[in-house]
Amino acid sequence: MGLALWAASAFGDETLRISPRPGSEAGGLNVSHPALAGNVFDFRTCEAVLDGNRDFGLFRVKLAPPNASTSPAWSTNSGSCRYEWTYPEGITVRFEAIPRAESVELAYTMINQTPSPLRQVHLHTCVTTTEAPAFFPRLATGRESQLPPDTGDKDYTELLTRLFVWSGGQPLRLDRTEHARRQVHLSLLPKGGTPIEWAWWVNSPNTFDEPLIAVASHDGLWTAGLWFERAAWASSNTGDDRACFHLFPLFGRIEPGASVSIRGAFIFLRGSPETLRLRAHPRVEPGQPRSSAKKPPKQDQK
């Protein structure tokens, strides 16, 4: 089932609200649901592009407002938001977001304009809960905190008790993984995925096998999450008041002059994480991401 068809038919008529986030350094979009006033997610569409363990710089995507005379800038038409950003190294990110009923349809295209192949391209997204009080975690203090004493005043690990990935068809709550609430920079790799060790993230031995991450509201009545056709990494930062979660879309190998596209969705609905998962699951058959190259991108042979 195609993404646009699924998005138009699976939900009701409560189209999500999106708008470019002023001053964002990561292509930020404000995302809200019309039936849950006062809750805004900062969806940072590109905090960084990585090739394996190498990043091309954090917080570089600084876009002018729509209709600005300077470039690069956001473009908004018929409710959609899009941009194109090129890193100095010659890597271009094209992004588009289209609001639908209780979801935002996402499309990323990565273009390799460097002289060499990019071997394992993935992209750092981020969703902060700071301005979404229905989801923002309660601060853990005193004996409740499982962090070292010098970091206990910034313990937002309660978020992990409501944050889910899926493995073997079953939900896996992040506070029940190996490191659990003892690690504020907790990350998980996909089952059988290429290991990634980058920045401050600590990989759990637990893995996921569905490219989906979702967080439930405190009252359990709402869920928000990210889904992509293929994902390289899932993680959460609970060491400061961003209290954010991430799912990195995986583009794989991109030859010089070639491009690879990935579809996804930011989903925000009434219901449980499993409701979100069941609705997201049939969208796209398992397979490789779409590529505009004449031949599909090959993965490195070890």
N, C-alpha and C positions, 0 to 999 in steps of 0.2 A: 504494500500500500504506500503510495507516495505521501510525502510529508504534508504538502498543502492540502490534499484530500483528507488525510487523517485529521489535521488541525481543524478543518472546517466542519467536520461531521461528528467528531467524538465528544465535543463539549457543548455547553449551552451558548448563550449569546453574550456572555460577559467578557468582552474583548479587553485584554490587558492594556494598560497605558504605558507608553514608553516615550522617553525624550532624552536627547543628549545631555550629559551631566556637565554643567559649567566647571571649567578649571580642571577637569580630569586629565591625568597623565597616563591613562591606560585605556582610552576610548570608552569611557564609562557611559552607561545608560542607566537612567532611573527607570525602574520597573515597578508598577503597582497594580493592584486588583481593585476594580471599582466597588466591590462589596466589602473590602477590608480597609476602611479609611485610616490614614495615619501610619501606614506601613509601606515603606519604600525600600526596595533593594537596590544597592549600587552594584550593577553587573559590569565589572571591568572586563571588557571584551578582549583586551590584549595587554597584559602586563609585561610579557616578554615572548620572544620566539626563541626556541632552543633547537639545536641539532645534537641529539644525545645529551651529554652532560655540559655542553657549551651553550651559553646564552649570548644573545646579541645586544644585551643591555636592558636593564629594568626601567620601566616608567618613561618610555620615550615617545609614546603615541599621544602627542599633544595636538589636538584638533581645534580649529577655529569653529565658532558657532555656524549654524546653517545660514546661507546667503552672505557669508563674510566675503570680503574682497580678497582676503589672503588665502593661501593654499598651503597645506591641505586643510580641508574643512568638511564638516558633516554635510551630507545631502539628505533632505527629507522630502519625500513625495508620497502622497496618498497614505500617510501614516507610517510609511517605512523609513528606516534610518540606515544610511550606508556611508562608507568612507573607503579610501585607499591610502595606505601608508607604506613608504619605502624606507627601509633601513639603509644607512650609508654603505653597508657591505653589499647591497644589491638584492635584498630579499624584500619582496612586496607582499603585503597582506591586504586582501580585499574582503570586506565584511558587509553583510546586509542583515538587518533584523526587520521582520514583518510581524506586527501584532495580530494575533488570532484570538479566538475564544479560549481563554484560560491558558494560553501558551504564546510564546514569541518564537516564530520560525527563524532559525539562524542558518546562515550560509557563510563559510569561510573559503577563500581560495588563496593558496600560497604559491608564489611565482619565484623561481630560482633564476635570478639574473646574474649570478656569480659565475666564474669560469670553472667551478668544480662541483661535483655532485654533493648534495646534502643527504646524509645517510639515514638519519632518523629524526625527522622534523616533528616537533610537537609545539603546542602553544599554551601559554600560561593564562588561563582565565581566572577570575576571582569573583565571588559573590559575598559582599559584606552584609551583615545583619544589623549593623549599628543603628540604622534608622527604621528598623522593622521591629518594634517592641513586642509584637506577638511571637517573634522568633529569637530575639536577642537573649543570650544566656544570662542566667543569674550568676553573680560573682560568688565563687566558692572561697570560703575563708576558714581559718582555724583548722580543727582536726579534719574537717571535710575535705580540705585540699590535700592532694597527693603529690603536689609539686615540692621542690626544695624550698626551705623557709624564705630564701631571698627572692623568690618569684611568686610567693603565695598571694601577694596583693594584686596580682594580675592573672588570676586563675579563672578563665572563662570555659573550663573544660566541661561544664554542664551541657554545653552545646553537643558534645559527643554522645550524650545519652539520647539525643533526638536526631542524630545524623546517621544515614544508612547507605550502604552499598549492598550489592547482591552477589552471592556465591552459591553455585549449585542450585539455583532457583529459590534460595532462601535469603531473607534479609539478614544482613550482618550489621549490627549496631557498632559504631566505632569505639564506644567505651568498653566493648567486649573483645576487642582485638588484643594482641600480645602486649603492646605498650599502654593501651587504654589511656586513663586520665593522668598518667605519669609523664606524658609527652605532649607538649603544646604544639609541636610541629609534626603532627602525625601524618604519614603518607602510606598509601597502598599501591602496589603494582598489579596489573592484570595478570591473571593466571597464564603462565607461559610467556609473559612479556619480556622484552629486553630490559635488563636492570638499568635504572637511572639513579645516579647519586649526584645531586646538585643542591647547592646552597645549604640551607639549614634543615632540610627535611630529613626525617628519620623514618626509614621504611620498616613497616611491620612485616613479619613473615606471613601474615594473612594476606590473601589476594581477593580480587573480585573478578567476575567473568561476564558482567553485563555493563556496558558503558553508560552508567547512570549513577548519580548521587542525589540524595534527597534529604531534606530536613523537615521535621514536623514542628508545628507550633506548640507552645506550652500547653494549650488546652486540647491538642490532638485533633482539632477540627480542620486544620489547614496544612498543606504541604507545598513546598517549593523545591525545585530541583533542576539539574542540568542533565541533558542526554545528548550524546553524539553517536554518529555511526560507528566510530572506533575511538578508543581512548587509551592514552599512554600512562596515566597517573591519576589518582584521586587523593585528596588531602584536605586538611583543615588546620588553620592557625587559631589557637585558642589562648594565646599568650598576651593579647592586648584587646582593646575594645573594638577592633574591626570584627572580631569573632566571625571569620570568613571560612568558606569552603570552596573547593576547586575541583574541576575535572578538565584534564588537558586533552583536547582532540589530537589524534595521531594522524599525521599525513604520510609518514614513512619516508622512503627515498624519493628525492626529486632531482632529476638530471638537470644540467645547465640548459636554460631556455624552456624548461617544462613547468607545468603547474599541476597541482593536485587540489581538489575541492572536497570539503567535508560539510555535511548537513548536521544540524542539531536542533535543540529546542530548549528554551528556558520555560519551565512549566510551573504554574502557580494556580492551585485549585483547592476547592473544598474537598476534604477527604484525607485518608491516611497515606503514608508512603507506599503501601502496597497497592492502593487504588491508583496512585500516580504510575507506579511500575506496570500494572496490568494494562493501563491505557497507553503507555508509551511503548510497551514491548512489541506490538505487531506492526509498528510503523514501517520498518525497513528490514528486508531479509538480510541475514548475516552475509558479509562479503567485504571486499576491499573498497576503499573510498574511490569516488569517481575521479578520473584524471583526464586532463585535456591533452596530455601527451599522446602521441600516436601509439606508443606501446605502454602498457601499464607499468607503474614503477616497481622495480624489483627490490626485495629486501637483501641486505648483505648476507652472504653465506659465511658462516663461522667455520 
